């Protein structure tokens, strides 16, 4: 079997596996264009007999969908920017500064990956409440800003940057801040792009922490709002499917915009997909 046949075979196998993840999304999108009767019809129809966009109109008109969407955009963008700033600084310090306890601190960062949010949620909530951030969008932005995964990715990538480049800059009189902002950050563009995608996705899809912190409906993020569409005795499936499709769009756009840097950043940081 020549290489061309092997490549085709691998593409077919990978495409088959990818369909396992893509088909549910396609089914949700198709179902969001169906009427209520057709969604529950048996046998189910693959394509809608009558395409309707009323589900999307109903979803946008119910409650404050636009407000929920704006809240999620604000949280995801602000939290991502804060995550990039904090994690890039921490990664730079752990990768390029040789100080006592460097490896211990890095180990502690990695060790926190094994601690689930549910274990530390109560003490974090108490601190948050004492700081006056309860029922505030900043209450769901600040606590998860410094992510151990982000620090790990950035630190591993920055270790590949030659120390000679930094030493040359120091000899020329560049300050540490100038080295960080003018040399380290531009060279770390691939991993920071990968972290941007991860962080935006984490914050956009986060449900548990916003559900605990936010109590006013006008401050709900879109994930909490979607959960509220599930009633005690009934579920508005039409609007629920439409809202889920709309909620996927920002994450998809971010990934499509940054995808060419994504694989490179992951590969050079040593993280396994």
C-alpha positions in Angstrom: 0.0 0.0 0.0 1.6 3.3 -1.1 1.6 6.5 0.9 -1.2 8.1 -1.1 -3.6 5.2 -0.3 -2.6 5.3 3.3 -3.3 9.1 3.5 -6.7 8.6 1.9 -7.5 5.8 4.3 -6.5 8.0 7.3 -8.6 10.9 6.0 -11.6 8.6 5.7 -11.1 7.3 9.3 -10.6 10.8 10.8 -13.6 12.1 8.8 -15.7 9.3 10.2 -14.7 10.1 13.8 -15.3 13.8 13.3 -18.9 13.1 12.1 -19.6 11.6 15.5 -19.1 15.1 17.0 -20.5 17.1 14.1 -23.8 15.2 13.5 -25.4 16.2 16.8 -24.8 19.9 16.0 -26.2 19.5 12.5 -29.2 17.7 14.0 -29.8 20.6 16.5 -29.6 23.2 13.7 -32.0 21.3 11.4 -34.4 20.7 14.3 -34.3 24.4 15.2 -35.8 25.1 11.8 -38.8 22.7 12.3 -42.2 23.3 13.7 -43.2 21.9 17.2 -45.2 19.1 15.7 -42.4 18.1 13.3 -39.8 18.0 16.1 -41.7 15.2 17.9 -43.0 13.5 14.8 -42.3 9.8 14.4 -40.5 8.6 12.4 -38.3 11.7 12.6 -37.7 13.7 9.5 -34.1 14.4 8.4 -34.9 17.7 6.7 -37.8 20.0 7.7 -40.9 19.7 5.6 -41.5 23.4 6.3 -38.5 25.7 7.2 -39.5 28.2 9.9 -37.4 30.9 11.6 -40.1 31.6 14.1 -38.2 29.6 16.7 -35.3 32.1 16.5 -37.8 35.1 16.6 -39.4 33.6 19.7 -36.1 32.9 21.4 -35.0 36.5 20.9 -38.3 37.9 22.0 -38.5 35.8 25.2 -37.0 37.3 28.3 -33.9 39.5 27.7 -32.0 37.3 25.2 -30.0 40.3 23.8 -29.1 41.3 27.4 -28.0 37.7 28.2 -25.9 37.7 25.0 -24.3 41.0 25.8 -23.5 39.8 29.3 -21.8 36.7 28.0 -19.8 38.7 25.4 -18.6 41.1 28.2 -17.7 38.3 30.5 -15.9 36.2 27.9 -13.9 39.1 26.3 -12.9 40.7 29.6 -12.0 37.4 31.3 -10.0 36.3 28.3 -8.0 39.6 28.2 -7.4 39.3 32.0 -6.4 35.6 31.6 -3.9 36.5 28.8 -2.3 39.2 30.9 -2.0 37.3 34.2 -1.0 33.9 32.6 1.6 35.4 30.2 3.3 37.2 33.1 3.3 34.1 35.3 4.5 31.9 32.5 7.3 34.4 31.7 8.4 34.5 35.3 8.4 30.7 35.6 10.1 30.1 32.3 12.8 32.8 32.2 13.6 33.7 35.9 15.8 31.3 37.8 14.8 31.9 41.5 14.6 29.7 44.5 11.3 27.8 44.6 10.6 28.2 40.9 10.0 24.5 40.3 8.0 24.2 43.5 5.7 27.0 42.5 5.2 25.5 39.0 4.4 22.1 40.5 1.8 23.7 42.8 0.2 25.4 39.7 0.0 22.0 38.0 -1.3 20.3 41.1 -4.3 22.6 41.2 -5.4 21.0 37.9 -6.4 18.0 40.0 -8.7 20.1 42.3 -12.3 20.3 40.9 -14.2 23.6 41.2 -16.8 21.9 43.4 -14.2 21.4 46.1 -13.1 25.1 46.4 -16.4 26.7 45.3 -17.7 27.4 48.8 -14.5 29.2 50.2 -14.2 31.2 46.9 -17.9 32.1 47.2 -17.4 33.4 50.8 -14.4 35.5 49.8 -16.3 36.8 46.8 -19.3 37.8 48.9 -17.0 39.5 51.5 -15.5 41.5 48.7 -18.9 42.7 47.5 -18.7 40.9 44.2 -21.7 38.7 44.7 -24.4 39.1 42.0 -21.9 41.0 39.8 -20.4 40.1 36.4 -17.0 40.8 37.9 -17.6 38.1 40.4 -17.5 35.5 37.5 -14.6 37.2 35.7 -12.0 37.7 38.4 -11.8 34.3 40.3 -11.0 32.1 37.3 -8.7 34.6 35.6 -5.4 32.9 36.5 -5.8 29.4 35.1 -3.2 26.7 35.8 -3.8 25.3 32.3 -3.0 28.7 30.8 0.1 29.1 33.0 1.3 25.6 31.9 0.8 26.3 28.2 2.5 29.7 28.3 5.4 28.6 30.5 6.1 25.5 28.3 6.1 27.6 25.1 8.3 30.3 26.5 11.0 27.8 27.5 11.6 27.4 23.8 12.5 31.0 23.3 16.3 31.3 23.4 17.8 33.0 26.5 20.4 34.6 24.2 17.7 36.9 22.7 16.8 38.2 26.2 20.4 38.6 27.2 21.1 40.6 24.1 18.2 42.9 24.9 19.4 43.4 28.5 22.9 44.3 27.3 21.3 46.9 25.1 19.7 48.4 28.2 16.1 47.1 27.7 14.1 46.9 30.9 12.3 43.6 31.9 8.9 45.2 31.0 10.2 46.2 27.5 11.6 42.7 27.0 8.3 41.2 28.0 6.1 43.4 25.9 8.4 43.9 22.8 10.1 40.5 22.6 8.3 37.8 24.6 4.7 38.6 23.7 5.3 38.8 19.9 7.3 35.6 19.9 4.5 33.9 22.0 1.7 34.8 19.6 0.9 31.1 18.7 0.4 30.0 22.3 -1.4 33.2 23.3 -3.8 32.6 20.4 -4.4 29.0 21.5 -5.0 30.3 25.1 -7.4 32.9 23.7 -9.5 30.2 22.1 -9.5 28.1 25.2 -10.2 30.9 27.6 -13.1 32.4 25.5 -14.6 28.9 25.2 -14.3 28.2 28.9 -15.9 31.5 29.9 -18.6 31.4 27.3 -19.6 27.9 28.1 -19.3 28.3 31.9 -22.6 27.5 33.7 -22.0 26.4 37.3 -20.1 29.4 38.6 -22.4 32.1 37.0 -25.4 30.1 38.2 -24.0 30.2 41.8 -22.9 33.9 41.8 -25.7 35.6 39.8 -29.1 36.0 41.3 -30.6 38.9 39.2 -32.0 37.8 35.9 -30.8 40.9 34.0 -27.2 39.8 34.8 -27.6 36.2 33.6 -25.1 34.9 31.0 -26.5 33.1 28.1 -25.8 29.6 29.5 -27.8 30.4 32.7 -30.6 31.8 30.6 -30.7 28.7 28.4 -31.0 26.6 31.6 -34.0 28.7 32.6 -35.9 27.6 29.5 -36.2 24.2 31.0 -39.3 24.4 33.2 -40.4 22.1 36.0 -43.1 20.5 34.0 -42.4 21.4 30.4 -39.5 22.3 28.0 -39.8 24.9 25.2 -37.7 22.8 22.8 -38.2 25.1 19.8 -36.7 28.1 21.6 -34.1 26.0 23.4 -32.7 24.6 20.2 -32.6 28.0 18.6 -30.8 29.6 21.6 -28.2 26.8 21.6 -27.4 27.4 17.9 -27.0 31.1 18.5 -24.9 30.4 21.6 -22.5 28.4 19.5 -21.8 31.1 17.0 -19.3 33.3 19.0 -17.1 30.4 19.9 -17.1 29.1 16.3 -16.1 32.5 15.0 -13.3 32.9 17.5 -11.9 29.5 16.5 -12.2 30.1 12.8 -10.4 33.5 13.2 -7.5 32.1 15.2 -7.3 28.5 14.0 -4.0 28.9 12.0 -2.1 29.7 15.2 -4.0 27.2 17.3 -2.3 23.9 16.3 1.2 25.5 16.4 0.7 26.9 19.8 -0.5 23.6 21.2 2.2 21.6 19.6 5.1 23.8 20.8 3.7 24.1 24.4 3.8 20.3 24.8 0.1 19.8 25.6 -1.5 16.7 24.2 -4.9 17.1 22.5 
